[in-house]
Amino acid sequence: MNEPIPVIRDVDQGTAKLMPDIDRKRAWLLTVDGAPQSYVDLDEPTHLEFEYARRLGHVLDTVAEPGRPLDVLHLGGGALTLPRYVAATRPGSRQDVVEADRGLLELVVEHLPLPADAGITLHAADARAWLAAAPTDCADIVVADVFGGSRVPAHLTSVAYACEAERVLRPGGVYLANLADATPFAFLRSQLATFASVFGELALIAEPAVLRGRRFGNAVLLAAHRPLDTGALARRTAADAFPARVEYGAGLREFIGAARPVRDEDAVPSPEPPGGAFGIG
C-alpha cells in the first residue's frame, strides 16, 4: 500500500499543506503559510489533537444532552475538524460552515472528504457578511474559529459583529470563539468586554500558564443568555491531558478590568503570535 504523501497547494490566502501523521493511519495536519490550522483523523473524527479544539469539544459536549442533534454554525472551516466531531457525537445535527478561502475548502474536500451523511453544508464566503444575511434564531451554537493567517480579523471583533452573532442564535444558544493573546491581554480583555455588552453570561477557558502571562496561547470565549454549566466544564478541562481553567463571574469581571467594548471603527486584529507559538497540542 502506498504511503500518504504531503499535499501542497496555493490557496486564496496563502500556501496550504496537508501533512500525513506517521503515527495515525489516516490523520492529517493542515497548515497555511506554516501556521497550524487543523488536525483531522478520518478514521476517528472524535479525536481532537489541538488543545483549543479539545476545549471547544468539551463545550460542545456539555451545552445540551449527550447525543442531541444541534444546528451549528461554524465561522471558519480549516479542515472541518469540529464539524466532523459534531457529526460523530451528535448524529442528525445540521451544520453550516463558512470559510472565506474557497481554494482551501476545495483542497480539504478533495483530500479529506466528508461522510455523505454528515449533514454539513459548506459556504465560501466572508464570515461577517454571511452572518449578516443569515436568518434570525437559526442556530443553537455559533463557533468562531477564524484566523487570517494567525490573527483574528478585525471585523470579527466588534460589538456590531457580536450583535449579529447574538441575533442568529436561538434563545438558550451559545457563542464560542477561539482567540489568542498574551500578557497584558489587551485584545482578550477587549473581546470579553465586547461580548459582555451583548450577552448576559460569559466564561473563558485557557491554560493556567497563559492566564498567568507566561506564554502566548489560545483562549476559548463562551457567551450566552443563560447560565453556563461551568462546573461540568471545569471538571472536564481540569481532567484533560492538557489541563485548563474555567474563569467566570467575579474572577472574569476582575480580569476584564477597565477594558472597553470594541467599535467597528476602532477594531484591530488579534496580535501577531511570536515564532513557534502555535503547534500541535
C-alpha positions in Angstrom: 0.0 0.0 0.0 1.3 3.4 -0.9 2.2 5.7 2.0 0.3 9.0 2.1 2.4 11.9 0.9 2.2 15.6 1.7 -0.1 17.8 -0.4 1.0 21.4 -1.1 -1.2 23.9 -2.9 -1.6 27.6 -3.3 -5.0 28.6 -2.0 -6.7 32.0 -1.8 -5.0 33.2 1.3 -1.6 31.5 1.2 0.1 28.2 0.7 -1.7 25.3 2.3 0.0 22.0 3.2 -1.7 18.7 4.2 0.9 16.7 6.1 0.2 13.0 7.0 0.7 11.9 10.6 3.1 8.9 10.6 1.6 7.7 13.9 -2.0 7.7 12.8 -3.0 5.9 9.6 -5.4 8.4 8.1 -4.7 11.6 10.1 -3.6 14.9 8.6 -2.2 18.2 9.8 -3.3 21.3 7.8 -1.0 24.4 7.8 -1.4 27.6 5.9 1.8 29.6 5.4 3.4 27.5 8.1 0.7 28.2 10.8 -1.1 25.1 12.0 -4.8 25.3 11.2 -6.4 21.9 11.8 -5.8 18.3 12.6 -8.1 15.6 11.3 -8.2 11.8 11.8 -10.5 10.5 9.1 -10.9 7.2 11.0 -11.5 8.8 14.3 -13.3 12.1 13.9 -13.8 12.4 17.7 -10.0 12.7 18.2 -9.2 16.3 18.8 -5.4 16.9 18.7 -5.1 20.7 19.3 -5.6 21.9 22.8 -8.1 24.6 21.9 -10.1 22.2 19.8 -10.4 19.8 22.8 -11.7 22.7 24.8 -14.3 23.6 22.2 -15.2 20.0 22.1 -15.8 20.0 25.9 -18.2 22.9 25.5 -20.0 21.2 22.6 -20.4 18.1 24.7 -21.9 20.0 27.6 -24.2 22.6 26.0 -27.0 20.0 25.6 -27.9 16.5 26.5 -25.4 14.0 25.1 -26.2 12.9 21.5 -28.9 15.5 21.0 -28.7 16.9 17.4 -27.9 20.6 17.2 -28.0 23.3 14.5 -24.4 24.6 14.5 -22.9 27.5 12.5 -19.1 27.4 12.1 -17.4 30.6 11.1 -14.0 29.4 9.8 -13.6 26.0 8.3 -10.0 24.8 8.2 -10.0 21.1 7.7 -13.5 20.8 9.2 -12.3 19.2 12.4 -15.2 20.4 14.7 -18.0 19.9 12.1 -16.7 16.3 11.8 -16.7 16.0 15.6 -20.3 17.2 16.0 -21.5 14.9 13.2 -19.9 12.0 15.0 -21.0 12.9 18.6 -24.4 14.4 17.7 -25.7 12.5 14.6 -28.5 14.3 12.8 -27.1 17.7 13.5 -27.4 20.3 10.8 -24.2 22.3 10.3 -23.2 25.3 8.1 -19.5 26.1 7.7 -18.5 29.5 6.4 -14.9 29.7 5.1 -13.6 32.7 3.2 -10.9 30.7 1.4 -12.7 28.8 -1.4 -9.4 27.2 -2.6 -8.8 25.8 0.9 -12.3 24.3 1.1 -11.8 22.7 -2.3 -8.4 21.2 -1.1 -9.9 19.8 2.1 -13.0 18.3 0.4 -10.8 16.7 -2.3 -8.3 15.1 0.1 -10.2 14.8 3.3 -13.8 14.1 2.1 -16.7 14.4 4.4 -19.1 11.4 5.0 -22.1 11.6 2.7 -24.5 11.7 5.7 -22.6 14.2 7.7 -25.2 17.0 7.4 -22.6 19.6 6.8 -23.1 22.4 4.2 -20.1 24.4 3.1 -20.2 28.1 2.1 -17.2 30.0 0.6 -17.9 33.5 2.0 -16.8 36.1 4.4 -17.9 35.2 7.9 -19.4 38.5 8.9 -21.1 39.1 5.6 -22.7 35.6 5.7 -23.7 36.1 9.3 -25.4 39.4 8.4 -27.5 37.7 5.8 -28.4 34.6 8.0 -31.9 34.3 9.4 -32.7 35.3 13.0 -32.8 32.5 15.5 -31.4 29.9 13.1 -28.6 28.3 15.2 -28.2 26.6 18.6 -24.4 27.1 18.6 -22.1 29.6 16.7 -18.4 28.6 16.7 -16.0 31.3 15.6 -12.5 30.0 14.7 -11.5 32.5 12.0 -7.8 33.4 11.5 -6.4 35.4 8.7 -3.0 33.6 8.8 -2.5 33.5 12.5 -4.6 36.6 13.5 -8.3 37.0 14.2 -9.6 39.6 11.6 -10.5 43.0 12.9 -14.1 42.9 11.5 -14.9 39.9 13.7 -14.1 41.6 17.0 -16.6 44.5 17.3 -19.9 45.0 19.1 -21.7 45.1 15.8 -20.3 41.7 14.9 -21.3 40.3 18.4 -24.8 41.6 17.9 -25.1 39.7 14.6 -23.9 36.6 16.3 -26.4 37.1 19.1 -29.2 37.7 16.5 -28.7 34.3 14.7 -28.6 32.3 18.0 -31.9 30.9 19.3 -32.9 31.6 22.9 -30.6 29.4 25.0 -28.0 29.3 22.3 -24.2 29.6 22.9 -21.5 31.5 21.1 -17.9 30.1 21.2 -14.8 31.7 19.9 -11.2 30.6 19.7 -9.0 33.6 20.4 -5.3 34.1 21.0 -3.3 36.6 23.1 -0.6 37.2 25.7 0.0 39.5 28.6 -1.1 42.2 29.1 -4.1 40.7 27.3 -5.4 44.0 25.7 -7.1 42.0 22.8 -8.6 39.3 25.0 -9.9 41.7 27.6 -11.4 43.9 24.9 -13.2 40.8 23.4 -14.6 39.8 26.8 -15.8 43.4 27.3 -17.3 43.4 23.8 -19.3 40.2 24.3 -20.3 41.2 27.9 -22.0 44.2 26.4 -24.2 41.9 24.3 -24.6 38.7 26.3 -25.7 38.1 29.9 -23.4 35.2 30.7 -19.6 34.9 29.9 -16.9 32.3 30.6 -13.3 31.8 29.5 -11.3 28.6 29.2 -7.5 28.8 29.0 -4.3 27.1 30.2 -3.2 28.5 33.6 0.2 29.4 32.2 -1.5 31.5 29.5 -3.7 33.3 32.0 -0.7 33.9 34.3 1.0 35.7 31.3 3.8 33.1 31.0 3.3 32.5 27.3 1.2 33.4 24.2 -1.7 31.0 23.7 -5.3 30.3 22.9 -8.4 31.0 25.0 -11.9 29.9 24.3 -14.6 32.5 25.0 -18.2 31.4 25.8 -21.2 33.8 25.7 -24.9 33.1 26.2 -28.1 34.5 27.7 -28.4 31.5 30.1 -26.2 30.2 32.8 -23.4 28.1 31.5 -22.5 24.8 33.1 -19.2 26.0 34.3 -18.9 23.1 36.9 -19.1 20.4 34.2 -16.7 22.4 32.0 -14.2 22.9 34.9 -14.2 19.2 35.6 -13.7 18.2 32.0 -11.0 20.8 31.3 -9.1 20.1 34.6 -9.0 16.3 33.8 -7.9 16.8 30.2 -4.5 15.7 29.0 -3.8 19.4 28.6 -5.4 20.9 31.7 -7.2 24.3 31.5 -9.0 26.6 33.9 -12.5 28.0 33.5 -12.9 31.6 34.5 -16.4 33.2 35.1 -18.3 35.5 37.4 -16.4 37.9 39.7 -13.0 36.5 38.6 -13.7 37.1 35.0 -15.0 40.6 35.7 -11.8 41.3 37.5 -9.8 40.0 34.5 -11.7 42.3 32.1 -11.0 45.3 34.4 -11.3 48.6 32.6 -11.4 47.2 29.1 -14.0 48.7 26.8 -16.2 47.2 24.1 -14.8 47.5 20.6 -16.5 49.6 18.0 -16.1 48.8 14.3 -14.0 52.0 13.7 -11.6 51.0 16.5 -11.3 47.3 15.7 -7.9 45.7 15.3 -6.8 42.1 14.6 -5.5 39.9 17.3 -1.8 40.2 18.0 0.8 38.5 15.8 2.0 35.4 17.7 5.7 35.0 18.4 7.5 32.5 16.3 6.8 28.9 17.4 3.8 29.9 19.5 1.4 27.5 17.8 1.9 23.8 17.4 0.1 20.6 17.8 -1.3 20.3 21.3 
